[in-house]
Amino acid sequence: MRIAVVGHVEHVTLGRVPAIPAHGAIVHMEQPRFLPGGGGGLAFHQLVRSPAEVHLFTALGDDQAGAEVEARLRATRAVLHIARRREAHTRNLVLIAPDGERTIIVVGEPLHPRRDDGLPWHMLASCDAVYFTAQDPQAIVAARAAPLLAVTARRRPSLVEAGVRADVLIGSAADPREASSLADYPVAPGALVLTEGKAGGSVTTADGTERFAAPSSVVAGGAYGAGDSFAGALVYYLAAGLPVAAACGRAAVHGAAVLASLDPLDAQLPLGAPDSPSARALLTVDSS
């Protein structure tokens, strides 16, 4: 199986704070650590935990932050297609409150690959699936050459401008930038998946809406990365041939797993063939 991720990978500093700072306050971050995160980076790292051949199309800045992100990406077994930018790489500061909820401060504009970057866009046609988190509508057109195109719902304006049909749109019902309906798209996606945290989520198609459950879990670490890990796992299980609702049920286990750790990359579960003993065992994992 060959899967590509097209999108941003940000330099993330993540740690615990005693409270989200009030106006004029100073707080001290505890247990800080760096990871290559963001919507594209976290989904990418989840997919790297599979037997698939993974390709990443991204853009990197020319400063220390960009170099540190690249070093971590190259430590994986993935194939990297990198557009170089003569600017600072995007940094994120992620504050994890005592209840595990995250607050994200984005420093600078996210760096995304563009169709005019000269990357090998033609190879996307040879992929079994593409997960798109970038912004360029023409890059979405290139990604549409794959048999399966999944797009984050946050890129709704870009998808509408591209005028192509996504097979699956993935978002959070609690995020106003992602919550939507099939009617919001001139070219309706094949399926709209909206997560709802502990309540699971829904899959809406032209035939109606079907719900999926989330495994029992406790936020022992932090909530950062749960949704993006779900998205990466969902793309994998869809590419492996599972129906959307069944794939969501599998992916929900992977989303819940990262709640056990402050660093989502430490807690992401491996992805296996849907019918393998290891994959079936994941469905019985008690994340509490």
Secondary structure, DSSP 8 states (H G I E B T S, - for coil): -EEEEES--EEEEEEE-SS---TT-----EEEEEEEEHHHHHHHHHHHTSSSEEEEEEEE-SSHHHHHHHHHHHTSSSEEEEEE-SS---EEEEEE-TTS-EEEEEES------GGG---GGGGGG-SEEEE----HHHHHHHTTSS-EEEEGGGHHHHHHHT---SEEEEETT-TTT---GGG-SS--SEEEEE-GGG-EEEEETTEEEEE----B--SS-STTHHHHHHHHHHHHHHTT--HHHHHHHHHHHHHHGGGSSSHHHH------TTSHHHHHHTT--B-
